[in-house]
Amino acid sequence: MHLDPHVAIAAVSTLGAAWLMVKAGLQKSALEHRRQRRVCPSCGREIQARVCTSCAS
């Protein structure tokens, strides 16, 4: 299997542009790092599943 140089250059330049856009967004505070911990807005407990198990039942 042979990789075309034009496809490789297009892929590398696209990934480079995406990386620069993410970096610029983080520096301008337009983006923020994802929070690891989620808190239920209703009861204030940490959400372990997709929904809060104490509020959903």
DRENKOLMI-241883 format. One record per residue: residue number from 1; x, y, z of N, C-alpha, C in turn; residue in three letters. Coordinates in nm, 2 decimals. Example, Ala and Ser with C-alpha at 12.3 -4.5 7.8 and 13.67 -1.06 7.14 Angstrom:
# DRENKOLMI-241883
pt i: 1 | n.u: 1.32 | n.v: -0.57 | n.w: 0.78 | ca.u: 1.23 | ca.v: -0.45 | ca.w: 0.78 | c.u: 1.32 | c.v: -0.33 | c.w: 0.78 | aa: Ala
pt i: 2 | n.u: 1.28 | n.v: -0.22 | n.w: 0.71 | ca.u: 1.37 | ca.v: -0.11 | ca.w: 0.71 | c.u: 1.29 | c.v: 0.00 | c.w: 0.79 | aa: Ser
# end
This chain:
# DRENKOLMI-241883
pt i: 1 | n.u: 0.08 | n.v: -0.12 | n.w: 0.00 | ca.u: 0.00 | ca.v: 0.00 | ca.w: 0.00 | c.u: 0.09 | c.v: 0.12 | c.w: 0.00 | aa: Met
pt i: 2 | n.u: 0.06 | n.v: 0.22 | n.w: -0.09 | ca.u: 0.14 | ca.v: 0.33 | ca.w: -0.10 | c.u: 0.06 | c.v: 0.46 | c.w: -0.07 | aa: His
pt i: 3 | n.u: 0.12 | n.v: 0.55 | n.w: 0.02 | ca.u: 0.06 | ca.v: 0.67 | ca.w: 0.06 | c.u: 0.10 | c.v: 0.78 | c.w: -0.03 | aa: Leu
pt i: 4 | n.u: 0.00 | n.v: 0.85 | n.w: -0.09 | ca.u: 0.03 | ca.v: 0.96 | ca.w: -0.18 | c.u: 0.09 | c.v: 1.08 | c.w: -0.10 | aa: Asp
pt i: 5 | n.u: 0.19 | n.v: 1.14 | n.w: -0.15 | ca.u: 0.25 | ca.v: 1.25 | ca.w: -0.08 | c.u: 0.16 | c.v: 1.37 | c.w: -0.06 | aa: Pro
pt i: 6 | n.u: 0.07 | n.v: 1.39 | n.w: -0.16 | ca.u: -0.03 | ca.v: 1.50 | ca.w: -0.15 | c.u: -0.13 | c.v: 1.48 | c.w: -0.03 | aa: His
pt i: 7 | n.u: -0.17 | n.v: 1.36 | n.w: -0.01 | ca.u: -0.26 | ca.v: 1.32 | ca.w: 0.10 | c.u: -0.19 | c.v: 1.34 | c.w: 0.23 | aa: Val
pt i: 8 | n.u: -0.06 | n.v: 1.30 | n.w: 0.24 | ca.u: 0.01 | ca.v: 1.31 | ca.w: 0.36 | c.u: 0.03 | c.v: 1.46 | c.w: 0.40 | aa: Ala
pt i: 9 | n.u: 0.07 | n.v: 1.54 | n.w: 0.30 | ca.u: 0.09 | ca.v: 1.68 | ca.w: 0.32 | c.u: -0.04 | c.v: 1.75 | c.w: 0.37 | aa: Ile
pt i: 10 | n.u: -0.15 | n.v: 1.71 | n.w: 0.31 | ca.u: -0.28 | ca.v: 1.76 | ca.w: 0.34 | c.u: -0.32 | c.v: 1.72 | c.w: 0.48 | aa: Ala
pt i: 11 | n.u: -0.30 | n.v: 1.60 | n.w: 0.52 | ca.u: -0.33 | ca.v: 1.55 | ca.w: 0.66 | c.u: -0.24 | c.v: 1.62 | c.w: 0.76 | aa: Ala
pt i: 12 | n.u: -0.12 | n.v: 1.64 | n.w: 0.74 | ca.u: -0.03 | ca.v: 1.70 | ca.w: 0.83 | c.u: -0.06 | c.v: 1.85 | c.w: 0.85 | aa: Val
pt i: 13 | n.u: -0.09 | n.v: 1.92 | n.w: 0.74 | ca.u: -0.12 | ca.v: 2.06 | ca.w: 0.75 | c.u: -0.25 | c.v: 2.08 | c.w: 0.82 | aa: Ser
pt i: 14 | n.u: -0.35 | n.v: 1.99 | n.w: 0.79 | ca.u: -0.48 | ca.v: 2.00 | ca.w: 0.86 | c.u: -0.46 | c.v: 1.98 | c.w: 1.01 | aa: Thr
pt i: 15 | n.u: -0.39 | n.v: 1.88 | n.w: 1.05 | ca.u: -0.37 | ca.v: 1.86 | ca.w: 1.19 | c.u: -0.29 | c.v: 1.97 | c.w: 1.26 | aa: Leu
pt i: 16 | n.u: -0.19 | n.v: 2.03 | n.w: 1.19 | ca.u: -0.12 | ca.v: 2.14 | ca.w: 1.24 | c.u: -0.20 | c.v: 2.26 | c.w: 1.26 | aa: Gly
pt i: 17 | n.u: -0.29 | n.v: 2.29 | n.w: 1.16 | ca.u: -0.38 | ca.v: 2.40 | ca.w: 1.18 | c.u: -0.48 | c.v: 2.38 | c.w: 1.29 | aa: Ala
pt i: 18 | n.u: -0.53 | n.v: 2.26 | n.w: 1.31 | ca.u: -0.62 | ca.v: 2.23 | ca.w: 1.42 | c.u: -0.55 | c.v: 2.25 | c.w: 1.55 | aa: Ala
pt i: 19 | n.u: -0.43 | n.v: 2.20 | n.w: 1.56 | ca.u: -0.35 | ca.v: 2.21 | ca.w: 1.69 | c.u: -0.33 | c.v: 2.36 | c.w: 1.72 | aa: Trp
pt i: 20 | n.u: -0.29 | n.v: 2.44 | n.w: 1.62 | ca.u: -0.27 | ca.v: 2.58 | ca.w: 1.64 | c.u: -0.40 | c.v: 2.65 | c.w: 1.69 | aa: Leu
pt i: 21 | n.u: -0.51 | n.v: 2.62 | n.w: 1.63 | ca.u: -0.64 | ca.v: 2.68 | ca.w: 1.67 | c.u: -0.68 | c.v: 2.64 | c.w: 1.81 | aa: Met
pt i: 22 | n.u: -0.66 | n.v: 2.52 | n.w: 1.85 | ca.u: -0.69 | ca.v: 2.48 | ca.w: 1.99 | c.u: -0.60 | c.v: 2.55 | c.w: 2.08 | aa: Val
pt i: 23 | n.u: -0.47 | n.v: 2.56 | n.w: 2.05 | ca.u: -0.38 | ca.v: 2.63 | ca.w: 2.14 | c.u: -0.41 | c.v: 2.78 | c.w: 2.15 | aa: Lys
pt i: 24 | n.u: -0.45 | n.v: 2.84 | n.w: 2.04 | ca.u: -0.49 | ca.v: 2.99 | ca.w: 2.05 | c.u: -0.62 | c.v: 3.00 | c.w: 2.12 | aa: Ala
pt i: 25 | n.u: -0.71 | n.v: 2.91 | n.w: 2.11 | ca.u: -0.84 | ca.v: 2.92 | ca.w: 2.18 | c.u: -0.82 | c.v: 2.90 | c.w: 2.33 | aa: Gly
pt i: 26 | n.u: -0.73 | n.v: 2.82 | n.w: 2.37 | ca.u: -0.70 | ca.v: 2.80 | ca.w: 2.52 | c.u: -0.63 | c.v: 2.93 | c.w: 2.57 | aa: Leu
pt i: 27 | n.u: -0.54 | n.v: 2.99 | n.w: 2.49 | ca.u: -0.47 | ca.v: 3.11 | ca.w: 2.54 | c.u: -0.57 | c.v: 3.23 | c.w: 2.55 | aa: Gln
pt i: 28 | n.u: -0.66 | n.v: 3.24 | n.w: 2.46 | ca.u: -0.76 | ca.v: 3.35 | ca.w: 2.46 | c.u: -0.87 | c.v: 3.32 | c.w: 2.56 | aa: Lys
pt i: 29 | n.u: -0.88 | n.v: 3.21 | n.w: 2.63 | ca.u: -0.99 | ca.v: 3.17 | ca.w: 2.72 | c.u: -1.12 | c.v: 3.15 | c.w: 2.64 | aa: Ser
pt i: 30 | n.u: -1.11 | n.v: 3.13 | n.w: 2.51 | ca.u: -1.23 | ca.v: 3.10 | ca.w: 2.44 | c.u: -1.27 | c.v: 2.95 | c.w: 2.46 | aa: Ala
pt i: 31 | n.u: -1.16 | n.v: 2.87 | n.w: 2.49 | ca.u: -1.18 | ca.v: 2.73 | ca.w: 2.52 | c.u: -1.13 | c.v: 2.71 | c.w: 2.66 | aa: Leu
pt i: 32 | n.u: -1.17 | n.v: 2.60 | n.w: 2.73 | ca.u: -1.12 | ca.v: 2.56 | ca.w: 2.86 | c.u: -1.10 | c.v: 2.41 | c.w: 2.86 | aa: Glu
pt i: 33 | n.u: -1.01 | n.v: 2.37 | n.w: 2.94 | ca.u: -0.99 | ca.v: 2.23 | ca.w: 2.96 | c.u: -1.11 | c.v: 2.16 | c.w: 3.02 | aa: His
pt i: 34 | n.u: -1.14 | n.v: 2.04 | n.w: 2.98 | ca.u: -1.25 | ca.v: 1.97 | ca.w: 3.03 | c.u: -1.24 | c.v: 1.94 | c.w: 3.18 | aa: Arg
pt i: 35 | n.u: -1.34 | n.v: 1.96 | n.w: 3.25 | ca.u: -1.34 | ca.v: 1.93 | ca.w: 3.39 | c.u: -1.36 | c.v: 1.78 | c.w: 3.41 | aa: Arg
pt i: 36 | n.u: -1.28 | n.v: 1.72 | n.w: 3.50 | ca.u: -1.29 | ca.v: 1.58 | ca.w: 3.53 | c.u: -1.41 | c.v: 1.54 | c.w: 3.61 | aa: Gln
pt i: 37 | n.u: -1.45 | n.v: 1.63 | n.w: 3.70 | ca.u: -1.56 | ca.v: 1.60 | ca.w: 3.80 | c.u: -1.68 | c.v: 1.68 | c.w: 3.76 | aa: Arg
pt i: 38 | n.u: -1.79 | n.v: 1.61 | n.w: 3.75 | ca.u: -1.92 | ca.v: 1.67 | ca.w: 3.72 | c.u: -2.01 | c.v: 1.67 | c.w: 3.85 | aa: Arg
pt i: 39 | n.u: -2.08 | n.v: 1.79 | n.w: 3.87 | ca.u: -2.16 | ca.v: 1.80 | ca.w: 3.99 | c.u: -2.30 | c.v: 1.82 | c.w: 3.94 | aa: Val
pt i: 40 | n.u: -2.40 | n.v: 1.76 | n.w: 4.01 | ca.u: -2.54 | ca.v: 1.77 | ca.w: 3.97 | c.u: -2.58 | c.v: 1.91 | c.w: 4.01 | aa: Cys
pt i: 41 | n.u: -2.64 | n.v: 1.99 | n.w: 3.92 | ca.u: -2.69 | ca.v: 2.13 | ca.w: 3.96 | c.u: -2.81 | c.v: 2.13 | c.w: 4.06 | aa: Pro
pt i: 42 | n.u: -2.88 | n.v: 2.01 | n.w: 4.06 | ca.u: -3.00 | ca.v: 2.01 | ca.w: 4.15 | c.u: -2.96 | c.v: 1.98 | c.w: 4.29 | aa: Ser
pt i: 43 | n.u: -2.88 | n.v: 1.87 | n.w: 4.31 | ca.u: -2.86 | ca.v: 1.83 | ca.w: 4.45 | c.u: -2.71 | c.v: 1.85 | c.w: 4.50 | aa: Cys
pt i: 44 | n.u: -2.62 | n.v: 1.88 | n.w: 4.40 | ca.u: -2.48 | ca.v: 1.92 | ca.w: 4.44 | c.u: -2.39 | c.v: 1.80 | c.w: 4.45 | aa: Gly
pt i: 45 | n.u: -2.44 | n.v: 1.68 | n.w: 4.43 | ca.u: -2.36 | ca.v: 1.56 | ca.w: 4.44 | c.u: -2.28 | c.v: 1.53 | c.w: 4.32 | aa: Arg
pt i: 46 | n.u: -2.17 | n.v: 1.46 | n.w: 4.33 | ca.u: -2.09 | ca.v: 1.43 | ca.w: 4.21 | c.u: -2.17 | c.v: 1.32 | c.w: 4.13 | aa: Glu
pt i: 47 | n.u: -2.17 | n.v: 1.35 | n.w: 3.99 | ca.u: -2.23 | ca.v: 1.26 | ca.w: 3.90 | c.u: -2.13 | c.v: 1.15 | c.w: 3.85 | aa: Ile
pt i: 48 | n.u: -2.16 | n.v: 1.03 | n.w: 3.88 | ca.u: -2.08 | ca.v: 0.91 | ca.w: 3.84 | c.u: -2.12 | c.v: 0.86 | c.w: 3.71 | aa: Gln
pt i: 49 | n.u: -2.25 | n.v: 0.86 | n.w: 3.68 | ca.u: -2.31 | ca.v: 0.80 | ca.w: 3.56 | c.u: -2.34 | c.v: 0.91 | c.w: 3.46 | aa: Ala
pt i: 50 | n.u: -2.42 | n.v: 0.87 | n.w: 3.36 | ca.u: -2.47 | ca.v: 0.97 | ca.w: 3.26 | c.u: -2.56 | c.v: 1.08 | c.w: 3.32 | aa: Arg
pt i: 51 | n.u: -2.64 | n.v: 1.03 | n.w: 3.42 | ca.u: -2.73 | ca.v: 1.12 | ca.w: 3.49 | c.u: -2.71 | c.v: 1.10 | c.w: 3.64 | aa: Val
pt i: 52 | n.u: -2.76 | n.v: 1.20 | n.w: 3.72 | ca.u: -2.75 | ca.v: 1.18 | ca.w: 3.86 | c.u: -2.85 | c.v: 1.08 | c.w: 3.91 | aa: Cys
pt i: 53 | n.u: -2.79 | n.v: 0.97 | n.w: 3.97 | ca.u: -2.88 | ca.v: 0.86 | ca.w: 4.02 | c.u: -2.97 | c.v: 0.90 | c.w: 4.13 | aa: Thr
pt i: 54 | n.u: -2.93 | n.v: 0.99 | n.w: 4.21 | ca.u: -3.02 | ca.v: 1.03 | ca.w: 4.33 | c.u: -3.14 | c.v: 1.11 | c.w: 4.28 | aa: Ser
pt i: 55 | n.u: -3.12 | n.v: 1.20 | n.w: 4.18 | ca.u: -3.23 | ca.v: 1.28 | ca.w: 4.13 | c.u: -3.32 | c.v: 1.21 | c.w: 4.03 | aa: Cys
pt i: 56 | n.u: -3.26 | n.v: 1.11 | n.w: 3.96 | ca.u: -3.33 | ca.v: 1.04 | ca.w: 3.85 | c.u: -3.43 | c.v: 0.94 | c.w: 3.90 | aa: Ala
pt i: 57 | n.u: -3.41 | n.v: 0.89 | n.w: 4.02 | ca.u: -3.50 | ca.v: 0.79 | ca.w: 4.08 | c.u: -3.61 | c.v: 0.84 | c.w: 4.16 | aa: Ser
# end
